[in-house]
Amino acid sequence: MTEKERAGLDTGGKPMAFRSQKEMFEKMEESFKICACCEKRPSQLSNPQSLKRCARCLNVYYCCKECQKDNWPKHKKLCLVLRQAAIDRVVEWLVFKGDLPFPTDKWSKPQSEIKGWDDWVSMQGDLTARLDPILTGANMKDLWTNASRPRPEDEELKQSLWRVCSEFFSRPLTIALGMRLFGLKPYSKPLTVHLVGAGHSETLAARLTDYDELNNMFPGHQGIEIVMVGPEVVDGPIMRPPLRAFCPKQRVFISAYKGLYHQFWEELVEKEEAAKPDLVVGFHPGFDASQGLDQGWLPTLLLLRDYEIPSLFTALSEAEMTYSLQILLELEMDMKGSGANPFASLKPEGSTLNTNLVYCNSHYFSFQGLLETVEFEEPEEA
């Protein structure tokens, strides 16, 4: 579920109340009812009931056979992955039920040897024993009873469980990528990570154990603190003050602050009521979007630049990364690297209008401080 979709189910930091899970899924499905060809909604049709789902993907809607036929050359390229997105949209509610993510083991190999998801899964071993109890559990049964759509085959559901978990694990693994890129070693000293622009995706139903994969990755580490900062942080167990000193050894401590990052810095960091960060991470912050940069991310970006804080941000696509890089170069940021994230989410995200789908944390870009400029002296005339 994208940030926009989650926001639609949340108001003012308090999740909306539904009388039943069935009503929740019905409301969510209503938000997707728009013809993928002419973009008409039920209220714009003489017969609102004429809006029917594609029988293959069960994701996009059409108001008539003519629209479906006209749109098929475009839709057939995305039908399979849109079906995956529709299944994932239901399955991901198992995260909020506590069934996901599945438990993971301590890493048997160093971080440098785990290059991507294939290596990670290989190290974890056969996941069948971890996925089968979820697949046959009561929560999975209830989901599809209430979802107003047929339950997929077990193999499709297993693949969906993995895709949903990949989005969850993508966050701690991307933080670890930032640590590696900037040479930060959690075995050598305690580390503080500020997660800027945190919103519904990271904090809705968040638990104090959400980043414990870092414990598995760095057993015996000196302590890692994750501070989530953003104006859309959702109230919950993580809403507690950040640490003034170092995090206890072999623990990942999560705290949160509701507000803009430069406000957090002025109110807590400058007053030494919160530790300065060793690393700042932002998950697809979207400062490349249409909102004015001055009213959005500019104060935070300048703060990160002027204090020379190692920073890593992610993007939903290569195009978003490229445009973000242009903005940072205009701010004279010293860029350290960019590219495809080896631990990008495998769960497709997107609208129901056959637009290109995106993946959370698909790409990354890192920066630190102000770009040095070299001035050449004019040669003296002979």
C-alpha positions as CSV (number, residue, x, y, z in Angstrom):
1,M,0.0,0.0,0.0
2,T,1.4,3.4,-1.0
3,E,1.8,6.3,1.4
4,K,-1.3,7.9,-0.3
5,E,-3.4,4.8,0.2
6,R,-2.4,4.5,3.8
7,A,-3.1,8.2,4.4
8,G,-6.6,7.6,3.1
9,L,-7.2,5.2,5.9
10,D,-5.8,7.5,8.6
11,T,-6.8,10.9,9.9
12,G,-4.8,13.2,12.1
13,G,-2.5,10.4,13.2
14,K,-5.4,8.3,14.4
15,P,-6.5,5.3,12.3
16,M,-10.0,5.4,11.1
17,A,-12.5,3.2,12.9
18,F,-14.3,0.5,10.9
19,R,-17.2,-1.6,12.2
20,S,-15.6,-4.7,10.6
21,Q,-12.7,-5.8,8.5
22,K,-15.2,-6.4,5.7
23,E,-16.2,-2.7,5.8
24,M,-12.5,-1.7,5.7
25,F,-11.9,-3.7,2.6
26,E,-15.1,-2.4,1.0
27,K,-14.0,1.2,1.6
28,M,-10.5,0.5,0.3
29,E,-11.9,-1.1,-2.9
30,E,-14.2,1.9,-3.5
31,S,-11.1,4.1,-3.8
32,F,-9.9,2.0,-6.7
33,K,-13.2,2.1,-8.7
34,I,-12.3,4.2,-11.7
35,C,-12.3,3.2,-15.4
36,A,-8.7,2.5,-16.4
37,C,-9.5,3.8,-19.9
38,C,-11.7,6.9,-19.7
39,E,-11.1,7.5,-16.0
40,K,-14.8,7.9,-15.1
41,R,-15.9,7.1,-11.6
42,P,-19.2,5.5,-10.6
43,S,-20.8,8.8,-9.9
44,Q,-20.1,9.9,-13.5
45,L,-21.8,6.8,-15.0
46,S,-25.5,6.4,-15.8
47,N,-25.2,3.0,-14.2
48,P,-22.6,2.9,-11.5
49,Q,-22.8,-0.9,-11.4
50,S,-21.4,-1.1,-14.9
51,L,-17.9,-0.6,-13.6
52,K,-16.4,-4.1,-13.6
53,R,-13.0,-5.5,-12.7
54,C,-10.6,-7.2,-15.0
55,A,-11.2,-10.9,-14.4
56,R,-7.5,-11.7,-14.6
57,C,-5.8,-9.1,-12.4
58,L,-8.9,-8.2,-10.2
59,N,-7.2,-4.8,-9.9
60,V,-8.3,-2.4,-12.6
61,Y,-11.9,-1.5,-13.5
62,Y,-13.6,-0.7,-16.8
63,C,-17.0,0.9,-17.4
64,C,-17.7,-1.0,-20.6
65,K,-16.4,-3.6,-23.0
66,E,-15.3,-0.9,-25.5
67,C,-13.0,0.7,-22.9
68,Q,-11.6,-2.6,-21.9
69,K,-10.9,-3.5,-25.5
70,D,-9.3,-0.1,-26.3
71,N,-7.1,-0.4,-23.2
72,W,-6.0,-4.0,-23.6
73,P,-2.7,-3.3,-25.6
74,K,-1.5,-1.2,-22.6
75,H,-3.1,-3.3,-19.8
76,K,-1.8,-6.7,-21.0
77,K,1.8,-5.6,-20.3
78,L,0.9,-4.9,-16.7
79,C,-1.9,-7.4,-16.0
80,L,0.2,-10.0,-14.2
81,V,2.1,-7.5,-11.9
82,L,-1.2,-5.7,-11.2
83,R,-2.6,-9.0,-10.0
84,Q,0.3,-9.3,-7.7
85,A,-0.3,-5.8,-6.4
86,A,-4.0,-6.6,-5.7
87,I,-3.0,-9.7,-3.8
88,D,-0.3,-7.9,-1.8
89,R,-2.8,-5.1,-0.9
90,V,-4.8,-7.7,1.1
91,V,-1.9,-9.8,2.4
92,E,0.0,-6.8,3.8
93,W,-2.7,-6.4,6.5
94,L,-1.1,-9.4,8.1
95,V,1.6,-7.0,9.2
96,F,-0.9,-5.1,11.3
97,K,-2.3,-8.4,12.6
98,G,1.2,-9.4,13.8
99,D,1.6,-12.4,11.5
100,L,4.2,-10.7,9.4
101,P,7.1,-10.3,9.1
102,F,8.1,-13.9,9.6
103,P,10.9,-14.5,12.1
104,T,14.5,-14.4,10.8
105,D,17.8,-15.8,12.1
106,K,21.1,-14.3,13.1
107,W,23.3,-13.8,10.1
108,S,25.7,-16.6,9.5
109,K,27.7,-14.5,7.0
110,P,29.2,-10.9,7.2
111,Q,27.3,-8.1,5.7
112,S,29.9,-7.7,2.9
113,E,29.0,-11.2,1.6
114,I,25.2,-10.5,1.3
115,K,24.9,-8.7,-2.0
116,G,21.2,-8.8,-2.4
117,W,17.9,-10.7,-1.7
118,D,19.1,-14.0,-3.3
119,D,22.1,-14.1,-0.8
120,W,19.8,-13.1,2.1
121,V,17.2,-15.8,1.3
122,S,19.9,-18.4,0.8
123,M,21.4,-17.6,4.2
124,Q,18.0,-17.8,5.9
125,G,17.4,-21.3,4.4
126,D,14.1,-22.9,3.4
127,L,11.3,-20.5,4.4
128,T,8.5,-23.0,4.1
129,A,8.3,-23.8,7.8
130,R,7.9,-20.1,8.5
131,L,5.4,-19.3,5.8
132,D,3.1,-22.3,6.1
133,P,1.7,-21.5,9.6
134,I,0.8,-18.0,8.3
135,L,-0.7,-19.4,5.1
136,T,-3.0,-21.8,7.0
137,G,-3.6,-19.4,9.9
138,A,-7.0,-17.9,11.0
139,N,-6.0,-14.4,10.1
140,M,-5.2,-15.4,6.5
141,K,-8.6,-17.1,6.3
142,D,-10.4,-14.1,7.7
143,L,-8.7,-11.7,5.3
144,W,-10.0,-13.5,2.2
145,T,-13.4,-14.1,3.7
146,N,-13.8,-10.3,4.1
147,A,-11.8,-9.1,1.1
148,S,-14.7,-9.4,-1.5
149,R,-12.5,-11.4,-3.9
150,P,-11.6,-15.0,-4.4
151,R,-8.7,-16.4,-2.4
152,P,-5.6,-17.0,-4.6
153,E,-3.8,-20.3,-4.9
154,D,-1.4,-21.1,-2.0
155,E,1.7,-20.6,-4.3
156,E,0.6,-17.1,-5.2
157,L,0.0,-16.4,-1.5
158,K,3.4,-17.6,-0.6
159,Q,5.0,-15.3,-3.1
160,S,2.9,-12.5,-1.8
161,L,4.0,-13.1,1.8
162,W,7.6,-12.9,0.6
163,R,7.0,-9.7,-1.3
164,V,5.3,-8.0,1.6
165,C,8.1,-9.0,3.9
166,S,10.7,-7.7,1.5
167,E,9.2,-4.2,1.9
168,F,9.4,-4.6,5.7
169,F,13.0,-5.9,5.7
170,S,14.1,-3.4,3.0
171,R,14.1,-0.6,5.6
172,P,16.7,-2.0,8.1
173,L,18.8,-3.4,5.2
174,T,18.8,-0.1,3.5
175,I,20.0,1.6,6.8
176,A,22.8,-1.0,6.9
177,L,23.7,-0.1,3.3
178,G,24.1,3.5,4.4
179,M,26.3,2.4,7.3
180,R,28.5,0.4,4.9
181,L,28.8,3.2,2.3
182,F,29.9,5.7,5.0
183,G,32.2,3.2,6.8
184,L,30.1,3.2,10.0
185,K,30.9,0.2,12.1
186,P,28.3,-0.8,14.8
187,Y,30.8,-3.2,16.3
188,S,33.2,-0.3,17.1
189,K,30.9,2.2,18.7
190,P,27.2,2.9,19.3
191,L,25.4,4.5,16.4
192,T,22.5,6.9,16.1
193,V,20.4,7.0,12.9
194,H,17.8,9.6,12.2
195,L,15.0,8.5,9.9
196,V,13.7,11.8,8.4
197,G,10.4,12.2,6.7
198,A,8.9,9.2,8.5
199,G,5.2,8.9,7.8
200,H,2.4,6.4,7.7
201,S,4.4,3.7,5.8
202,E,7.0,3.5,8.5
203,T,5.0,4.3,11.7
204,L,1.4,3.0,11.2
205,A,1.1,0.1,13.7
206,A,4.9,0.3,14.1
207,R,6.5,-1.9,16.9
208,L,9.6,-1.5,19.0
209,T,11.0,-4.6,17.2
210,D,10.6,-3.4,13.6
211,Y,14.3,-2.9,13.1
212,D,15.6,-6.0,15.0
213,E,17.0,-7.3,11.7
214,L,19.9,-5.0,12.5
215,N,20.4,-7.2,15.7
216,N,20.6,-10.3,13.5
217,M,22.9,-8.6,11.1
218,F,25.3,-7.3,13.7
219,P,25.2,-9.7,16.7
220,G,27.0,-8.2,19.7
221,H,26.9,-4.6,18.3
222,Q,27.5,-1.6,20.6
223,G,23.9,-0.3,20.3
224,I,21.9,1.3,17.5
225,E,19.3,4.0,18.0
226,I,16.6,4.7,15.3
227,V,14.8,8.1,15.7
228,M,11.8,8.5,13.4
229,V,11.1,12.1,12.6
230,G,8.3,13.5,10.5
231,P,5.1,15.6,10.7
232,E,3.0,12.5,9.8
233,V,4.4,10.1,12.4
234,V,1.5,8.0,13.8
235,D,1.1,7.7,17.5
236,G,2.0,4.3,19.0
237,P,4.6,2.5,21.1
238,I,7.5,4.1,19.3
239,M,6.3,7.6,20.3
240,R,8.8,8.0,23.1
241,P,11.7,10.5,23.7
242,P,15.0,9.8,21.9
243,L,18.0,8.9,24.0
244,R,20.4,11.7,25.2
245,A,23.3,9.3,25.4
246,F,24.2,6.0,23.7
247,C,21.8,3.1,23.1
248,P,22.4,0.0,25.3
249,K,24.7,-2.6,23.8
250,Q,23.1,-5.3,21.5
251,R,19.8,-3.4,21.3
252,V,18.0,-1.5,18.6
253,F,16.2,1.4,20.4
254,I,13.3,3.1,18.4
255,S,11.9,6.5,19.3
256,A,9.9,9.1,17.4
257,Y,9.2,12.8,17.1
258,K,6.2,14.3,15.3
259,G,7.3,17.4,13.4
260,L,9.8,18.7,10.8
261,Y,13.4,17.7,11.1
262,H,14.8,21.2,11.5
263,Q,12.4,21.7,14.4
264,F,13.5,18.5,16.0
265,W,17.1,19.6,15.6
266,E,16.5,23.0,17.2
267,E,14.3,21.7,20.0
268,L,16.2,18.5,21.0
269,V,19.6,18.0,19.3
270,E,20.9,21.5,19.8
271,K,19.8,21.4,23.5
272,E,21.6,18.0,23.8
273,E,18.3,16.2,24.6
274,A,18.8,14.0,21.6
275,A,22.1,12.5,20.3
276,K,23.5,13.9,17.0
277,P,23.2,11.4,14.2
278,D,25.9,9.3,12.7
279,L,23.7,8.7,9.7
280,V,20.5,10.2,8.4
281,V,18.2,8.1,6.2
282,G,15.0,9.1,4.3
283,F,12.8,6.5,2.6
284,H,11.6,8.0,-0.7
285,P,11.0,11.5,0.8
286,G,9.7,12.9,-2.5
287,F,11.3,16.3,-2.3
288,D,11.3,16.2,-6.1
289,A,7.5,16.5,-6.1
290,S,5.5,19.6,-7.0
291,Q,5.4,21.2,-3.5
292,G,7.6,24.2,-3.1
293,L,11.0,23.1,-1.9
294,D,11.2,26.2,0.4
295,Q,8.1,25.1,2.3
296,G,9.1,21.5,2.3
297,W,12.5,19.9,2.4
298,L,14.9,22.8,1.9
299,P,15.6,23.6,5.6
300,T,16.3,20.0,6.3
301,L,18.6,19.5,3.2
302,L,20.6,22.7,4.1
303,L,20.9,21.5,7.7
304,L,22.2,18.1,6.6
305,R,24.6,19.8,4.2
306,D,26.0,22.5,6.5
307,Y,26.5,20.0,9.4
308,E,28.1,17.5,7.0
309,I,26.0,14.7,8.2
310,P,26.3,11.4,6.2
311,S,22.9,11.0,4.5
312,L,21.2,8.3,2.3
313,F,17.8,8.8,0.7
314,T,15.9,6.4,-1.4
315,A,13.5,6.8,-4.4
316,L,10.6,4.9,-5.8
317,S,12.1,4.8,-9.3
318,E,15.2,5.7,-11.3
319,A,13.4,8.8,-12.7
320,E,12.7,10.0,-9.2
321,M,16.3,9.4,-8.2
322,T,17.6,11.3,-11.2
323,Y,15.4,14.3,-10.6
324,S,16.4,14.3,-6.9
325,L,20.0,14.3,-7.8
326,Q,19.5,17.4,-9.9
327,I,18.0,19.2,-7.0
328,L,20.8,18.2,-4.7
329,L,23.5,19.3,-7.2
330,E,21.8,22.7,-7.4
331,L,22.2,22.9,-3.6
332,E,25.9,22.1,-4.1
333,M,25.7,18.8,-2.2
334,D,28.8,16.6,-2.2
335,M,27.3,13.5,-3.8
336,K,28.9,10.2,-2.6
337,G,27.0,7.7,-4.7
338,S,23.7,6.6,-6.3
339,G,22.2,3.6,-8.0
340,A,19.8,0.7,-7.7
341,N,19.3,-0.5,-4.2
342,P,20.2,-4.2,-3.9
343,F,17.5,-4.5,-1.1
344,A,14.7,-2.7,-2.9
345,S,11.2,-3.9,-2.0
346,L,9.8,-6.6,-4.3
347,K,6.2,-5.5,-3.8
348,P,4.8,-3.5,-6.7
349,E,3.0,-0.3,-5.9
350,G,0.9,1.9,-8.1
351,S,-2.5,3.1,-9.2
352,T,-5.2,1.3,-11.0
353,L,-4.8,3.3,-14.3
354,N,-2.2,1.0,-15.9
355,T,0.6,3.5,-15.1
356,N,4.1,2.2,-14.5
357,L,4.4,0.5,-11.1
358,V,7.1,1.5,-8.6
359,Y,8.9,-0.3,-5.8
360,C,9.7,1.2,-2.3
361,N,13.4,2.0,-1.9
362,S,14.1,1.1,-5.5
363,H,17.1,3.4,-5.8
364,Y,19.3,5.3,-3.4
365,F,21.5,8.4,-3.4
366,S,24.0,9.4,-0.7
367,F,25.6,12.7,0.1
368,Q,27.6,14.5,2.8
369,G,28.5,18.2,3.2
370,L,29.2,20.9,0.7
371,L,30.8,20.2,-2.7
372,E,34.2,21.7,-2.7
373,T,35.0,24.0,-5.6
374,V,38.5,24.6,-6.8
375,E,39.4,28.0,-8.0
376,F,42.2,28.3,-10.5
377,E,44.4,31.4,-10.4
378,E,44.8,33.3,-13.6
379,P,48.2,32.7,-15.2
380,E,50.5,35.6,-15.0
381,E,51.3,37.3,-18.3
382,A,54.9,36.8,-19.4
